[in-house]
Amino acid sequence: MKSYNKLIKGIGVFLLYILVPYVIDIFLPSITKSSTNELIIRLALMFLLLLYFILMYKEDFIRDIKALKTNFLSILGKSLMYFALLIVTFFAVSAVIRIINPDFVYTNSSIIDAMIKENFIIMIVYVFIITLITEQIVFRKVFKDILQNKYFFIIFSGIIYGIFQVGYTVSSINDLCTIIPFAFAGIILNVSYIKTDNIVTPCLVYLFYNLFSLLGVML
């Protein structure tokens, strides 16, 4: 019964993760055309969704935060290790893709970079808090609860994570190429979660990656 409850809750959270942004898009213009006020509304709605997700997994978050306090240096060290592995793997896979496809550019990367420069504070909150924690809940916690086999979870969730980085659909070779390095990134995040059994670990790994990416954007 406990596993069944986890399954139902996980499916519900995943469906909300898919449907809420879609509903927001119906009532608000595309985020690339939004005014600052519309971006703030979008951010506020996604923040409410995040709070709901945290509430759904409140006991797990409390447990993991207590474990973080007890094993802070160990979790921090492992997070830095997996971050280094993620960066090396991400750039190695990207380099191979560019050898095969010299015209490859990450889908939507220029749009996101421009949005960060134009709406710095709003996008920092969105990327470093809302997206960061929401994605770890959905692609790590939810998928781990739904998929009982840890190896299937690591691979399958990583691939789905990669697909979601291009906006749910694959419509070009460029989209397909974008999925591959992000799928590897998702796999590494999944392994970091499995190895530590603490959702804070992939959150820290992703935080370090975002800081690294932000440095690249600002430079």
Order of alpha helices (4+ residues) and beta strands (2+ residues): alpha-alpha-alpha-alpha-alpha-alpha-alpha-alpha-alpha-alpha-alpha
